[in-house]
Amino acid sequence: MSEESGLDAIDRRILQAMQVQGRITYDDLASLVGLSGSAALRRVRRLEDAGVITGYGARVDPQRVGLALTAYLSVRLAKQAPGDPRSPMDAFAAAVQSWPEVVECAALTGEMDYLLRVMVRDIEHCSRFIMDTLLRHPAVQDCKTSFVLRQFKGPQALPL
């Protein structure tokens, strides 16, 4: 299966259904997409093997687990130091993986290099993360922070 072109209409309906209801039974999924249960199972396994379905998980309410504050941090990295074999981007990307506060990280074009979505308990937690972790990283030159006041739309199913 190629990255996109190998998906037929049934694959897309399977993916749409599973994005909305990840714990759907194969029999219920089969009924939705017009297949037998075993055929639906084979399709799902093929989508998993091809890397189209990358995992399964529960959606957790951040407030109920003590993560009351979301911030977006725009990060600019320093230029590579002469003689340093590791690029600042490589060093930063490796560090981000170990920071539990960072729930998403994207490399950007434009003025800033990365955008981090950070989820923390409160403003003090955010301040400690920025001052003691992020800004102390040798690759980080600058950081701009925006706090989420209200979320109008959260993670959604992909528009297949």
Sequence and secondary structure as in RCSB ss.txt:
>XXXX:A:sequence
MSEESGLDAIDRRILQAMQVQGRITYDDLASLVGLSGSAALRRVRRLEDAGVITGYGARVDPQRVGLALTAYLSV
RLAKQAPGDPRSPMDAFAAAVQSWPEVVECAALTGEMDYLLRVMVRDIEHCSRFIMDTLLRHPAVQDCKTSFVLR
QFKGPQALPL
>XXXX:A:secstr
  SSTT  HHHHHHHHHHHH TT  HHHHHHHHT  HHHHHHHHHHHHHTTSS        TGGGT  EEEEEEE
EE    TT SS HHHHHHHHHTT TTEEEEEE SSS SEEEEEEESSHHHHHHIIIIIITTSTTEEEEEEEE S 
 SS S     
